[in-house]
């Protein structure tokens, strides 16, 4: 069965052949399937010489923008990939490579045969969505691992290696707020409003009036975002009670 990526999916692409109007690339994650990068999708500005931006053999993080299964064609874009997208994809690849190494080490340590190893790996991937996700589930003590019926020696080796090598991810959320008080005692009023959120995990960084940066970290993205929402709600209420202007711009946990 032919596998196609999804539109909007970020992939590693290797430049295979550069032409005046674009470049043919291979997608390692899809069996070196060929994809086309049109010159208009290389950079956000007009390009005179495509070789100034990409080179043969270069590995890129690209995003799928079109798929035509009848023509067996996949179109990708480089200019629509942000630095954040690139960093996230490279981190995903790094995690997957590390997980692959841990799985292989567990296989060698447990001395199970290739067939048993492949069957166990498939069970874990189907249960948790991937190798790294399976290792993270072990570390987080997510229910379901023991019920898979994996070979005992392999399960123990994998569990020990996961707990030794995989750390819980830390999610950060960053918010800049504007807090303005026009009263004569405005500075003291602002200090009082900000003191209403002290005692929690939030850090307040002064960036020059009326801007203040709020930072929160945690191992659960949803809880971090919920905590920041509560912080914002508290500041907004305190500012309103004090007759001050309050504006916030929150970025999602990442």
TAQUI-V321370 format. One record per backbone hydrogen bond with DSSP energy under -1.0 kcal/mol. CO is the residue of the C=O (numbers start at 1). NH is the residue of the N-H. If there is no record, write none. Layout:
co = <CO | CO>
nh = <NH | NH>
//
This chain:
co = <6 | 9 | 11 | 13 | 14 | 15 | 17 | 19 | 21 | 22 | 23 | 24 | 24 | 25 | 26 | 27 | 27 | 27 | 28 | 30 | 33 | 35 | 36 | 37 | 38 | 39 | 41 | 41 | 49 | 50 | 50 | 55 | 58 | 60 | 62 | 63 | 64 | 66 | 68 | 73 | 74 | 75 | 75 | 77 | 78 | 82 | 83 | 84 | 85 | 86 | 87 | 88 | 89 | 90 | 91 | 92 | 93 | 94 | 95 | 96 | 97 | 98 | 99 | 100 | 101 | 102 | 103 | 104 | 105 | 106 | 107 | 113 | 114 | 115 | 116 | 117 | 118 | 119 | 120 | 121 | 122 | 123 | 124 | 125 | 130 | 131 | 132 | 133 | 134 | 135 | 136 | 137 | 145 | 151 | 152 | 153 | 154 | 155 | 156 | 157 | 158 | 159 | 160 | 161 | 162 | 171 | 172 | 173 | 174 | 175 | 176 | 177 | 178 | 180 | 183 | 185 | 186 | 187 | 188 | 189 | 190 | 191 | 193 | 194 | 195 | 203 | 205 | 208 | 210 | 211 | 212 | 213 | 214 | 215 | 216 | 218 | 220 | 221 | 222 | 223 | 224 | 225 | 226 | 227 | 228 | 229 | 230 | 231 | 232 | 233 | 234 | 235 | 236 | 237 | 238 | 239 | 240 | 245 | 247 | 249>
nh = <9 | 64 | 62 | 60 | 26 | 57 | 24 | 22 | 39 | 19 | 37 | 16 | 17 | 35 | 14 | 30 | 32 | 33 | 31 | 33 | 27 | 25 | 76 | 23 | 41 | 42 | 78 | 79 | 52 | 53 | 54 | 58 | 15 | 13 | 11 | 77 | 8 | 75 | 73 | 68 | 36 | 65 | 66 | 63 | 81 | 86 | 87 | 88 | 89 | 90 | 91 | 92 | 93 | 94 | 95 | 96 | 97 | 98 | 99 | 100 | 101 | 102 | 103 | 104 | 105 | 106 | 107 | 108 | 109 | 110 | 111 | 117 | 118 | 119 | 120 | 121 | 122 | 123 | 124 | 125 | 126 | 127 | 128 | 129 | 134 | 135 | 136 | 137 | 138 | 139 | 140 | 142 | 148 | 155 | 156 | 157 | 158 | 159 | 160 | 161 | 162 | 163 | 164 | 165 | 166 | 218 | 254 | 216 | 251 | 214 | 249 | 212 | 247 | 245 | 186 | 189 | 190 | 191 | 192 | 193 | 194 | 195 | 196 | 197 | 198 | 215 | 213 | 211 | 179 | 207 | 177 | 205 | 175 | 203 | 173 | 171 | 224 | 225 | 226 | 227 | 228 | 229 | 230 | 231 | 232 | 233 | 234 | 235 | 236 | 237 | 238 | 239 | 240 | 241 | 242 | 244 | 243 | 180 | 178 | 176>
//
